[in-house]
Amino acid sequence: MARVESYGRLGITLRPEQIQTFREEAKRKLEEAIRASGKSPADFDIAPIMPKTDLGLTNEEWKHTFSSAYAEAEYVSQTLGDNVFLVLYGYTNHNSTPHTLYFKLKRNQSVEKVVHVQETFSMDEPYVFFDPVIFSEGDTVTIVLYGNAAADDYPVFLGFIAKPKGHILT
């Protein structure tokens, strides 16, 4: 098995225009994926992802309860429907004492990215940005977290969802 490169750019090292570039690049890659499927981006609405509506979490709150320390736990496992595309490009944690040490992004069963985030624990604005990871219709999106305590945590993923016009909550 090939080793997956693990990296991310810390938000504290970026200027606002660089952060905007990450957002724009993520949207551009999402539109490319739509085109690659033979569809037109003009037929889709693109919006920031919502944890329950788009990723199948219990509520529209980014929250995970680790049941044990120093173990991986599945946070998200969602198969995208027809005409649904997703891109992830960043991470933050809204816990005053974060517990997520790293996360894995998987497409179907293949690990696409591993990002260590422990370095963000002492930051006032603990954002990490990474090259966009695209998921297309029919893909299973899995996010696995590795935590350091049996406790609640508030890991937030930055990304966009594309659905046919009229299918996104406003």
C-alpha positions in Angstrom: 0.0 0.0 0.0 1.4 3.4 -0.9 1.9 5.9 1.9 -0.5 8.8 1.9 1.2 12.2 2.3 0.1 13.9 5.5 0.1 17.7 5.4 -1.9 20.8 5.8 -1.2 24.6 5.8 -1.9 26.2 9.1 -4.4 29.1 8.8 -2.2 31.3 11.1 0.5 31.3 8.4 -1.9 32.5 5.7 -3.1 36.0 4.7 -6.9 36.4 4.1 -6.4 36.5 0.4 -4.6 33.1 0.6 -7.5 31.6 2.5 -9.9 32.9 -0.1 -7.7 31.2 -2.7 -8.2 27.9 -1.0 -12.0 28.4 -1.1 -11.9 29.4 -4.8 -9.7 26.5 -5.7 -12.1 24.1 -3.9 -15.1 25.5 -5.9 -13.1 25.3 -9.1 -12.2 21.7 -8.5 -15.8 20.9 -7.6 -16.9 22.4 -10.9 -14.3 20.4 -12.8 -15.6 17.2 -11.2 -19.1 18.1 -12.4 -17.9 18.8 -15.9 -15.9 15.5 -15.9 -19.2 13.6 -15.2 -20.6 15.1 -18.4 -22.8 17.7 -16.6 -22.9 21.5 -16.5 -21.9 23.4 -13.3 -24.6 25.9 -14.3 -27.3 23.3 -13.5 -26.0 23.0 -9.9 -26.2 25.1 -6.7 -23.0 25.2 -4.7 -23.1 25.9 -0.9 -21.0 25.3 2.2 -21.5 21.8 3.6 -23.9 21.2 6.5 -23.1 18.3 8.9 -26.5 16.6 9.1 -28.1 17.6 5.7 -25.0 16.8 3.6 -22.9 14.3 5.7 -25.4 12.4 7.7 -24.5 13.5 11.2 -27.2 13.4 13.9 -27.7 17.2 14.1 -26.6 20.3 12.2 -23.8 20.5 14.7 -20.2 19.5 14.2 -19.7 17.2 17.2 -18.2 13.8 17.9 -18.0 11.8 21.1 -14.9 9.7 21.3 -15.7 6.4 23.2 -12.0 5.7 23.9 -8.7 7.4 24.0 -6.0 6.9 21.4 -8.1 5.2 18.9 -9.6 5.9 15.5 -13.3 6.5 15.2 -15.6 6.9 12.2 -17.1 10.4 12.2 -18.8 10.5 8.8 -19.8 7.7 6.4 -22.1 9.0 3.7 -22.7 7.8 0.2 -23.4 10.6 -2.2 -26.5 10.3 -4.3 -27.0 10.9 -8.0 -26.0 14.4 -9.1 -24.3 15.2 -5.8 -20.7 16.3 -5.6 -18.6 17.3 -2.5 -15.2 19.0 -1.9 -13.3 19.2 1.4 -10.5 21.7 1.8 -10.1 22.6 5.4 -10.5 21.8 9.1 -10.9 23.6 12.4 -12.0 22.6 15.9 -14.4 24.6 18.1 -13.5 22.8 21.3 -11.6 24.9 23.9 -9.6 21.7 24.6 -9.5 19.8 21.2 -9.1 16.0 21.3 -8.7 15.2 17.6 -5.0 14.5 16.8 -5.4 13.6 13.1 -8.1 12.7 10.6 -8.3 10.6 7.5 -10.4 11.3 4.4 -11.4 8.3 2.5 -13.1 7.9 -0.9 -14.9 4.5 -0.8 -12.3 2.4 1.0 -9.2 4.4 -0.3 -7.4 6.8 2.1 -7.1 10.1 0.1 -5.5 12.2 2.8 -4.2 12.1 6.4 -3.8 15.4 8.2 -2.3 15.8 11.7 -3.9 18.7 13.5 -2.4 18.6 17.0 -0.2 21.6 16.2 -3.3 23.7 16.1 -4.2 23.1 19.8 -2.4 26.2 21.0 -3.7 28.6 18.3 -6.3 31.3 18.7 -7.6 30.4 15.2 -6.9 26.7 14.7 -7.5 26.3 10.9 -5.8 23.9 8.6 -6.2 24.1 4.9 -5.2 21.3 2.4 -5.4 20.5 -1.3 -9.1 19.9 -2.1 -10.4 16.4 -2.0 -13.2 15.8 -4.4 -16.0 13.2 -4.0 -18.4 12.5 -6.9 -21.9 11.0 -7.1 -21.9 7.5 -5.8 -18.7 7.9 -3.8 -18.8 7.0 -0.1 -17.3 9.8 1.9 -15.7 8.6 5.1 -13.9 10.8 7.7 -12.0 8.9 10.4 -10.8 10.8 13.5 -8.1 9.8 16.0 -8.7 11.2 19.5 -6.6 11.5 22.6 -9.4 11.1 25.2 -12.9 9.6 25.7 -14.7 12.9 25.4 -16.7 15.2 23.2 -15.0 17.1 20.5 -16.1 19.6 17.9 -14.2 19.0 14.6 -15.5 21.1 11.7 -14.7 20.4 8.1 -14.7 23.1 5.5 -16.1 22.3 2.1 -18.8 22.7 -0.5 -21.7 20.6 -1.7 -23.1 20.8 -5.3 -26.7 19.6 -5.9 -29.1 20.2 -8.8 -30.6 23.7 -8.7 -33.4 23.9 -6.1 -32.1 21.0 -3.9 -30.0 23.0 -1.4 -31.5 24.5 1.7 -31.4 28.3 1.8 
